[in-house]
Amino acid sequence: MVYLQILGNLILIFAVFEPSKINYARGLF
């Protein structure tokens, strides 16, 4: 269930930093 927790954290981060969501995603990939 570790992946579920990480996924939930990522969704929370995306929700908080919505303006820079695209830039953050591009930084990850």
CHARMM internal coordinates of N, CA and C (Angstrom, degrees):
IC EDIT
DIST 1 N 1 CA 1.4660
DIST 1 CA 1 C 1.5329
ANGL 1 N 1 CA 1 C 110.83
DIST 1 C 2 N 1.3281
ANGL 1 CA 1 C 2 N 115.82
DIHE 1 N 1 CA 1 C 2 N 8.37
DIST 2 N 2 CA 1.4703
ANGL 1 C 2 N 2 CA 119.00
DIHE 1 CA 1 C 2 N 2 CA -179.10
DIST 2 CA 2 C 1.5264
ANGL 2 N 2 CA 2 C 109.96
DIHE 1 C 2 N 2 CA 2 C -67.67
DIST 2 C 3 N 1.3392
ANGL 2 CA 2 C 3 N 115.98
DIHE 2 N 2 CA 2 C 3 N -40.87
DIST 3 N 3 CA 1.4653
ANGL 2 C 3 N 3 CA 119.74
DIHE 2 CA 2 C 3 N 3 CA -178.49
DIST 3 CA 3 C 1.5267
ANGL 3 N 3 CA 3 C 110.72
DIHE 2 C 3 N 3 CA 3 C -63.05
DIST 3 C 4 N 1.3384
ANGL 3 CA 3 C 4 N 116.28
DIHE 3 N 3 CA 3 C 4 N -36.36
DIST 4 N 4 CA 1.4645
ANGL 3 C 4 N 4 CA 119.98
DIHE 3 CA 3 C 4 N 4 CA 178.44
DIST 4 CA 4 C 1.5285
ANGL 4 N 4 CA 4 C 110.51
DIHE 3 C 4 N 4 CA 4 C -63.43
DIST 4 C 5 N 1.3137
ANGL 4 CA 4 C 5 N 116.46
DIHE 4 N 4 CA 4 C 5 N -40.30
DIST 5 N 5 CA 1.4638
ANGL 4 C 5 N 5 CA 119.86
DIHE 4 CA 4 C 5 N 5 CA -179.92
DIST 5 CA 5 C 1.5271
ANGL 5 N 5 CA 5 C 110.47
DIHE 4 C 5 N 5 CA 5 C -67.01
DIST 5 C 6 N 1.3341
ANGL 5 CA 5 C 6 N 116.30
DIHE 5 N 5 CA 5 C 6 N -43.04
DIST 6 N 6 CA 1.4691
ANGL 5 C 6 N 6 CA 120.22
DIHE 5 CA 5 C 6 N 6 CA 178.88
DIST 6 CA 6 C 1.5249
ANGL 6 N 6 CA 6 C 109.88
DIHE 5 C 6 N 6 CA 6 C -63.07
DIST 6 C 7 N 1.3334
ANGL 6 CA 6 C 7 N 116.25
DIHE 6 N 6 CA 6 C 7 N -42.94
DIST 7 N 7 CA 1.4666
ANGL 6 C 7 N 7 CA 120.16
DIHE 6 CA 6 C 7 N 7 CA 179.79
DIST 7 CA 7 C 1.5230
ANGL 7 N 7 CA 7 C 110.27
DIHE 6 C 7 N 7 CA 7 C -61.88
DIST 7 C 8 N 1.3097
ANGL 7 CA 7 C 8 N 117.03
DIHE 7 N 7 CA 7 C 8 N -41.48
DIST 8 N 8 CA 1.4601
ANGL 7 C 8 N 8 CA 120.73
DIHE 7 CA 7 C 8 N 8 CA 178.58
DIST 8 CA 8 C 1.5197
ANGL 8 N 8 CA 8 C 111.22
DIHE 7 C 8 N 8 CA 8 C -62.83
DIST 8 C 9 N 1.3393
ANGL 8 CA 8 C 9 N 116.27
DIHE 8 N 8 CA 8 C 9 N -40.10
DIST 9 N 9 CA 1.4618
ANGL 8 C 9 N 9 CA 120.00
DIHE 8 CA 8 C 9 N 9 CA 178.79
DIST 9 CA 9 C 1.5228
ANGL 9 N 9 CA 9 C 110.74
DIHE 8 C 9 N 9 CA 9 C -65.40
DIST 9 C 10 N 1.3349
ANGL 9 CA 9 C 10 N 116.86
DIHE 9 N 9 CA 9 C 10 N -40.47
DIST 10 N 10 CA 1.4660
ANGL 9 C 10 N 10 CA 120.16
DIHE 9 CA 9 C 10 N 10 CA 179.16
DIST 10 CA 10 C 1.5216
ANGL 10 N 10 CA 10 C 110.52
DIHE 9 C 10 N 10 CA 10 C -63.51
DIST 10 C 11 N 1.3265
ANGL 10 CA 10 C 11 N 116.68
DIHE 10 N 10 CA 10 C 11 N -42.10
DIST 11 N 11 CA 1.4712
ANGL 10 C 11 N 11 CA 120.21
DIHE 10 CA 10 C 11 N 11 CA 178.80
DIST 11 CA 11 C 1.5245
ANGL 11 N 11 CA 11 C 109.91
DIHE 10 C 11 N 11 CA 11 C -62.87
DIST 11 C 12 N 1.3240
ANGL 11 CA 11 C 12 N 116.37
DIHE 11 N 11 CA 11 C 12 N -39.55
DIST 12 N 12 CA 1.4636
ANGL 11 C 12 N 12 CA 120.12
DIHE 11 CA 11 C 12 N 12 CA 179.63
DIST 12 CA 12 C 1.5308
ANGL 12 N 12 CA 12 C 110.11
DIHE 11 C 12 N 12 CA 12 C -65.03
DIST 12 C 13 N 1.3341
ANGL 12 CA 12 C 13 N 116.46
DIHE 12 N 12 CA 12 C 13 N -43.05
DIST 13 N 13 CA 1.4678
ANGL 12 C 13 N 13 CA 120.85
DIHE 12 CA 12 C 13 N 13 CA 178.57
DIST 13 CA 13 C 1.5238
ANGL 13 N 13 CA 13 C 109.95
DIHE 12 C 13 N 13 CA 13 C -61.62
DIST 13 C 14 N 1.3476
ANGL 13 CA 13 C 14 N 116.41
DIHE 13 N 13 CA 13 C 14 N -44.36
DIST 14 N 14 CA 1.4629
ANGL 13 C 14 N 14 CA 119.84
DIHE 13 CA 13 C 14 N 14 CA 179.83
DIST 14 CA 14 C 1.5171
ANGL 14 N 14 CA 14 C 110.47
DIHE 13 C 14 N 14 CA 14 C -61.63
DIST 14 C 15 N 1.3292
ANGL 14 CA 14 C 15 N 117.62
DIHE 14 N 14 CA 14 C 15 N -38.04
DIST 15 N 15 CA 1.4631
ANGL 14 C 15 N 15 CA 121.36
DIHE 14 CA 14 C 15 N 15 CA -178.65
DIST 15 CA 15 C 1.5282
ANGL 15 N 15 CA 15 C 110.64
DIHE 14 C 15 N 15 CA 15 C -68.51
DIST 15 C 16 N 1.3376
ANGL 15 CA 15 C 16 N 116.54
DIHE 15 N 15 CA 15 C 16 N -35.94
DIST 16 N 16 CA 1.4686
ANGL 15 C 16 N 16 CA 119.94
DIHE 15 CA 15 C 16 N 16 CA -178.40
DIST 16 CA 16 C 1.5245
ANGL 16 N 16 CA 16 C 110.64
DIHE 15 C 16 N 16 CA 16 C -76.80
DIST 16 C 17 N 1.3384
ANGL 16 CA 16 C 17 N 115.88
DIHE 16 N 16 CA 16 C 17 N -44.88
DIST 17 N 17 CA 1.4674
ANGL 16 C 17 N 17 CA 120.29
DIHE 16 CA 16 C 17 N 17 CA -178.08
DIST 17 CA 17 C 1.5257
ANGL 17 N 17 CA 17 C 110.18
DIHE 16 C 17 N 17 CA 17 C -103.06
DIST 17 C 18 N 1.3308
ANGL 17 CA 17 C 18 N 116.19
DIHE 17 N 17 CA 17 C 18 N 55.48
DIST 18 N 18 CA 1.4621
ANGL 17 C 18 N 18 CA 120.39
DIHE 17 CA 17 C 18 N 18 CA -177.07
DIST 18 CA 18 C 1.5280
ANGL 18 N 18 CA 18 C 112.73
DIHE 17 C 18 N 18 CA 18 C -61.65
DIST 18 C 19 N 1.3388
ANGL 18 CA 18 C 19 N 120.54
DIHE 18 N 18 CA 18 C 19 N -41.40
DIST 19 N 19 CA 1.4716
ANGL 18 C 19 N 19 CA 120.43
DIHE 18 CA 18 C 19 N 19 CA -179.46
DIST 19 CA 19 C 1.5217
ANGL 19 N 19 CA 19 C 112.83
DIHE 18 C 19 N 19 CA 19 C -59.65
DIST 19 C 20 N 1.3347
ANGL 19 CA 19 C 20 N 117.68
DIHE 19 N 19 CA 19 C 20 N -38.02
DIST 20 N 20 CA 1.4654
ANGL 19 C 20 N 20 CA 120.65
DIHE 19 CA 19 C 20 N 20 CA -177.68
DIST 20 CA 20 C 1.5161
ANGL 20 N 20 CA 20 C 110.77
DIHE 19 C 20 N 20 CA 20 C -103.59
DIST 20 C 21 N 1.3342
ANGL 20 CA 20 C 21 N 116.72
DIHE 20 N 20 CA 20 C 21 N 23.25
DIST 21 N 21 CA 1.4653
ANGL 20 C 21 N 21 CA 121.12
DIHE 20 CA 20 C 21 N 21 CA -177.81
DIST 21 CA 21 C 1.5215
ANGL 21 N 21 CA 21 C 110.54
DIHE 20 C 21 N 21 CA 21 C -64.05
DIST 21 C 22 N 1.3262
ANGL 21 CA 21 C 22 N 117.02
DIHE 21 N 21 CA 21 C 22 N -43.61
DIST 22 N 22 CA 1.4674
ANGL 21 C 22 N 22 CA 120.69
DIHE 21 CA 21 C 22 N 22 CA -177.04
DIST 22 CA 22 C 1.5280
ANGL 22 N 22 CA 22 C 109.54
DIHE 21 C 22 N 22 CA 22 C -66.53
DIST 22 C 23 N 1.3211
ANGL 22 CA 22 C 23 N 116.91
DIHE 22 N 22 CA 22 C 23 N -43.76
DIST 23 N 23 CA 1.4607
ANGL 22 C 23 N 23 CA 120.25
DIHE 22 CA 22 C 23 N 23 CA -179.73
DIST 23 CA 23 C 1.5266
ANGL 23 N 23 CA 23 C 110.62
DIHE 22 C 23 N 23 CA 23 C -63.20
DIST 23 C 24 N 1.3213
ANGL 23 CA 23 C 24 N 117.22
DIHE 23 N 23 CA 23 C 24 N -38.95
DIST 24 N 24 CA 1.4650
ANGL 23 C 24 N 24 CA 121.05
DIHE 23 CA 23 C 24 N 24 CA 179.85
DIST 24 CA 24 C 1.5205
ANGL 24 N 24 CA 24 C 110.48
DIHE 23 C 24 N 24 CA 24 C -66.07
DIST 24 C 25 N 1.3326
ANGL 24 CA 24 C 25 N 116.25
DIHE 24 N 24 CA 24 C 25 N -41.29
DIST 25 N 25 CA 1.4650
ANGL 24 C 25 N 25 CA 120.55
DIHE 24 CA 24 C 25 N 25 CA 179.64
DIST 25 CA 25 C 1.5232
ANGL 25 N 25 CA 25 C 109.69
DIHE 24 C 25 N 25 CA 25 C -65.16
DIST 25 C 26 N 1.3298
ANGL 25 CA 25 C 26 N 117.41
DIHE 25 N 25 CA 25 C 26 N -40.69
DIST 26 N 26 CA 1.4655
ANGL 25 C 26 N 26 CA 120.55
DIHE 25 CA 25 C 26 N 26 CA 179.28
DIST 26 CA 26 C 1.5284
ANGL 26 N 26 CA 26 C 109.82
DIHE 25 C 26 N 26 CA 26 C -66.14
DIST 26 C 27 N 1.3189
ANGL 26 CA 26 C 27 N 116.66
DIHE 26 N 26 CA 26 C 27 N -31.71
DIST 27 N 27 CA 1.4624
ANGL 26 C 27 N 27 CA 119.82
DIHE 26 CA 26 C 27 N 27 CA 177.77
DIST 27 CA 27 C 1.5231
ANGL 27 N 27 CA 27 C 111.03
DIHE 26 C 27 N 27 CA 27 C -68.23
DIST 27 C 28 N 1.3469
ANGL 27 CA 27 C 28 N 116.50
DIHE 27 N 27 CA 27 C 28 N -35.28
DIST 28 N 28 CA 1.4620
ANGL 27 C 28 N 28 CA 119.82
DIHE 27 CA 27 C 28 N 28 CA 179.81
DIST 28 CA 28 C 1.5223
ANGL 28 N 28 CA 28 C 110.85
DIHE 27 C 28 N 28 CA 28 C -71.05
DIST 28 C 29 N 1.3495
ANGL 28 CA 28 C 29 N 116.27
DIHE 28 N 28 CA 28 C 29 N -43.92
DIST 29 N 29 CA 1.4563
ANGL 28 C 29 N 29 CA 120.15
DIHE 28 CA 28 C 29 N 29 CA -177.00
DIST 29 CA 29 C 1.5196
ANGL 29 N 29 CA 29 C 110.65
DIHE 28 C 29 N 29 CA 29 C -98.78
END
COOR INIT
IC SEED 1 N 1 CA 1 C
IC BUILD
